[in-house]
Amino acid sequence: MGATLAIRRDGRIIGLVGGAHMLSHFLQLALAPLFPIMRAELGYSYTELGLLLTVFFIASGVSQTIAGFVVDRFGARPTLFAGLGMLSVATILYGVFPNFPALLVLSAMAGMGNAVFHPADFSILSASIDERRMGRAFSAHSFGGFIGYGVAPLGMVLLAEAWGWREAVMLVGMIGVIYLVILMAFSGDFQDSAGSTDADGKDDSGKTGVEVLFSIPILMLFLFFVALAMGQIGVQTFSQPSLMVLYDNTLAMANVAVTGFLVGTLAGVLIGGWLADRSARHDLISGVFLFITGAVIVVAGLVDMPEPLRIVLYGISGAGLGIMFPSRDMLVRSIAPENASGRVFGFVYSGLDTGAAAIPVLAGWLVDTGWPAGVFVMDGFSFALCVVILAVSATATRRAIIRQALK
């Protein structure tokens, strides 16, 4: 009976945290699928629209490490509530104030809200879930996020076509507010690393936050996340205009391809959780499947082919990415010092925002200047760079272990 209750408790926690993660990913993509509509209605260039995403991810990246310290000191629950509230309200206000300066300010506000999810979510999962189910917990977390990513492109376009783009973003922002109320009501079992830092900013091991974060393994994973975001966000946000220019796709057809990528990711994440709980070689799993992801998306973007085949290849590429995600998360957890999960996850995952901030303006510029194929070249290079970083990091770690053993 006790084991059954523990499984139910873990399932409830995973479901609530995964739901919040799903909404964060959906709201990240609330505007991007609507860029062609906004460009036609408001006259903004793709470079300007890309700047909205850049501002979002800069604000998120700058705030994410700070959010990690807040999680460790004050708790993940209130931090998560505040972030979801900021992100949801900012999304509602996109539709109320569509002029460009206001959109920039709201993008920054949304990015600050988005910053809390990785440090808060992973702190809760690491402290609350049975160790035997940790890989699958991380898998479910990623699964929830990619449900948000998978539904957003086509869903936002359909909502905009039915009611208008402004009404569409206001509606999904209101859904975020409703979920916040649900989360606050049912999160009593959440545990985290709150109180692990003292008044001098030191953790239980006596290290300061800066000393914990700027070790070589953590810095290498930060760089890995930068490169990962460059490839992933490039595929998800600028495949649509690139495919429309290269192959005369309609917006709906281009969004189907991106949705195929995200649906493939969903399927891959479930397999990846099983692998992560049964293998200690999380670096090898991550490297192999990132190579598959990059190689397939380059072919899908640069080769003229029937659209059904392109959608299948987008799905295969997404599946490779999804299989990698739980092993990636286990890699981060394995290097996080005890009672410092909030700040480590916050810092390392801020690499996602750093990479994501660089890509939208660059990708928009490539499309605006007549080289949409460059978007796929950039995506492939980014995933290849991830593989190189993992290989270098693994080699350095093995040499350090050997040197320690010989002393």
N, C-alpha and C positions, 0 to 999 in steps of 0.2 A: 504494500500500500504506500509506504514511504517513497519507494522508487517511482511509483506512478505519479504521486503528487509532485515530486521533484521535476519529472519530465514535463508535467503540465505547467508548472511554474516557469521552467525554462522556455517552454513554448510561448507562454503569454508575454514574457519579457522580449523574446526575439521578435514576436509579432508586432508589438508596440514600437520597438526601436526600428524595425524594418519598415513599418508604415511611415514613420517620420522621415526615414531616409528616402523612401519612395517619393514623398511629397517634395523633399528638397531637390531631388533630381528632376522631377517634373517641372518645378518652378524655375530651375536653372534654364530650361529650354522653353519657357513660356513665350519668349519673344523671338528666338532664332528662327523657328519655322515660318514665322509671319514676316520675315524681312522682305521678301518680294512684294507682299501686299502693302507693307508700310512704305516701301520705296515708291511704289506707284501712287499711293494716296498722299504721302507727306513730302515726297521729293528728296528724301535723304539718299546719299550714295551708300553702296555696300561698305565702303571704308568707314563712313560715319556710323553705320549700324554695327559694324564690327567693333567700333570703339566702345559701344555700350557694353558688349561682352568683356572687352579688355578692362574697363573700369570695374565691372562686377568682380572679375577674378583677381584684379589687383587688391581691391578692398577685402575680398575673402582671404587671399593669401597673407596680407599684412596682419589681418585680425586673427588668423587661425592659431598661430603660436600663442598669442595672448590668451585666446580662448582656452588653450590647453592648460595654461597656468591657472586660469580662473576655475576650470574643472577640478584640478588637483587641490586647490585651496578651499573652494566654496561648494563644490558639488556639481555633478553632471546634470541633475534634474532641473534646477533653476536655470542653468546655462542653456540647456536644450529648449526649455520653454521660451526663453527670451529670444533665442535665435529663430525658432519657427515663427514666432509672432512678428518679428521684424521682416523676415522674408515674405510672409503672407501679406502683410499690410503694404509693403512696397510694391508687390505685384498688383494688388488692387489699384494702387495709385498710378501705375503705368497707364491705365485706361482713363483716369481722371485728368491727368496732366501730360498729354502726348507731345508737348513742345520739346525740342532737343535738349536745352539746358536742364529742364526738369527730369527728363529721362536719364540724363547723366547722374544727377543727384540721387535719383531713386535706384539706379543700378548700383551705386556705391552703398546705399542703405541695404539693398537686398544682399549684396556681397558680404557685408558685415554680419547679417543674419545667417547666411549660409556657412560662415566660418565655424560655427559651433558644432556641426554635425559629426565630423570625424572624431575630434577629441572626446566629445560627450558620448557618442554612440559606442566607440570602442572601449572607453573607460567603463561604461555600464556592462557591456558584454564580457569583458575580461574579468571583471570582479563578480559577476552574477551567475555566469553559466558554468556548468560542470565541464571540467577539462576534457573529458572524453567526447564531448559534443562541440568543442570550440571551433574546429574547422567548419563544421556544418552551420554553426551559428554565424560565422563570418560569411559563409556561402549565402545564407538566408538574408543577411544584411545587404550584400551586393545584389542579390536577386531582387530585393525590394527597390533598391536604387535604379536598377535597370528596367524594372517595370515602369517606373516613372519616365526614364529616358525612352523606352520603347513606345509608350502610349503618347508621349508629348508631340512628336512631329506630325503625325497624321491627325491626332486628336485636336490639336490646336488649329490646324487648317480647317477641319470640319466645323469646329465651333465658330471660327471666324467667318466661314462661308454662310453659316446659318444665321448668326446674330451680329456679325461685325467683329473686327479684331479687338476693339476696346472692350466690348462686352465680354469677349472670351477671356481676356486676362483678368478682368474683374471677377468673373465667376470662379476661376481656379484659385485666385487669391482668397476668396471667401471660403472655399473648401478647406484651405490650409488653416484658417481661423477655427473652423468647426473641429478639425482634427486636433488642434491644440487643446481645446476643451476636453476632448476624449482622453488625450494623453495625460493631462493633469489629473483626471479623475481616477485613472487605473495604473499609475506608475509607482505605487507604494512599495513594490518589491525591488526597485532598482537599487543596486549597490554600485559604488565607484571608488575612486582614489582620493576622495575629499579629505583634507587634513593632512596630506602626506608632505606638505612643505611647512616649515616653521616660519616665524616672523622675519628671519634673516634670508628667506628664500631658499633654504637648503632642504633636501629631501631626507628620508630616513637613513640613507647611506652617508650623509654629510656633504654631498656634492651640491653645488649650486645649480640652478637651472641651466646656465650657460655651459658649465662643465659637462652636464649630462648630454646636452644637445649636440655639442661640437666634437664628439668623438668621430673617428674615421668611419666606422660602420654606419652610423646614423647619417653622416654627411653623404656617403655614397648612396644610401637609399633615398635621401632627399633629391639628389641629381637624377636618380632613376625615375622618381615620380614626375620631375619636370619633363623629361623626355616622353614618358608615358602619356601625360596630358596633351603634349603637343600633337601626338598621333591621334589619340582618341577624340579630342575635341575637334581636331581638323576634319575627321571623318563625319562626326555627328552634326557639325554646324555649317560646313561649307561644301559638303557633297551635293546638296540640292542645287545651288546656283552653278556649280561646276558642271554637273551632269546636264543641266538645262542648256548651257552654252555649248558643251562639247558634242552632245548627241541629240539636241533639240527635244529633250524630255519635257513633259509637262511638270508643273510643280507637284501635282499629286503623285505622278510616277516616280519622281526623284525622292519624294518622301517615303514611298513604299520601299525603295532600296535601303534607305537609312533605317526604316522600321525593321527590315529584314536583318540588318546588322545587329540591331538591339535585341530582336527576338532570338537570334543566334547566341547572343551574349547571355541571355536568360537561361537557355538550355545548357550552355557551357558552364555556367556558375554552379548548377546543381551537380554536375560531374566533378567540378573542381573541388567542391566541399568534401566529397567522398575521398578524392585523392589526397587532399590536405590532411585528413585525419588518419591516413594510412601510410604516409611517406614523410620522412624527415628531409628529403631533398627538395625543399621548396624552391631553391634557386634554380635547379635543373628543370623542374616543371614549368616555372615561370619563363625561363629562357626559350625552351623548345616551343611553347605555344605562342609566345610573342613573335617568334620568327615566322610561324605559320600565319599569324594575324597580318603582319606587315607584307609578306610576299603576296598573299591572296588579294589584299585591298589594292595593291599597286596594279595587279593584272585587271581587277574589276574596274578600276578607274581609267586606265590608259588604253585598254583594248576595246575596239568597237565590237559589239556582240549583241545578240538578241536580249531584250530587256529581262525576260524570265531568267536567263542564265546569269545576268549581272546580279539580280536579286539573290539567287542561290549563292553566288560567290560572296556577296556581302554577308549572307548568313553564316557561311563557313568562317569568314574572317572574324565575325563577331563571336562565334563559338570558341575560337582559339583564345580570344581575349577573355571570355567568361571563365574558361577553365583555369586561366592564370590567376584570377582575382583572389580566391581564398588562400592560395599559397603565398601570394604577395602580402596579404594581411598577416599571415602567420610569420613571415619573415620579419615584419616590423615588430610584432609581439615578442619574437624571440630575442631581440636586441634591446627591448625596453627594460630599464632597471626596475626593480620592484617598487611599487607605489609611485611610479612616475609615468603611468600610461597616458594620462591626459596630455602632458606637455610633449612627450615623444611622438604620440600619434598626431598631435596638433602641428608640430614642427615638420615632421616628415611629409604629412599629407598636404601641408601648405605648398609643397612642390607641385602638386596638381594645379593649384591656382596660379602659381608662377608660370608654369608651362602654358596653361590655358589662357593667361592674360596676353601672352606673346603672339598667339596664333590667330585670333580673329581679324585683327587689323592687317597682318601679313597676308592671310588667305583672302581677305576682301580686296586687298591691293592687287594680288595676283589675278583675281577675276576681273577687276576693273581695268587692268592694263592689258588684258587679252591673252593671258596664259593660265587658263583654268586648270590645265593638266599639271601645272606646278603644285597645286594643292595636293595631288596624289603622290607626287615625288616627295614633297615635304612629309606627308604621312608615313611613307615607307622609310625614309631616312630616320624619322623619330623612333619608330619601333625597332629599327636596327640598332640605334644608339642604346636603347634599353638593354638589348641582348649583350652588347659590348660591356656596358656598366656592370651587369650581373656577372659576366665572366671575370672581369677584372676584380670585382669585389670578392668573389668566391676564391680566386687564386690567392689574393692577399690574405684572406682569412685562413686558408689552409697553411700558408707559409708561416703565419703568426703562430698557429697551433704547433707546427713542427719545431719552430725556434723555442717555444716555451717548453716543449717536451725534452729538448736537448740540453736545457740549462740544468 
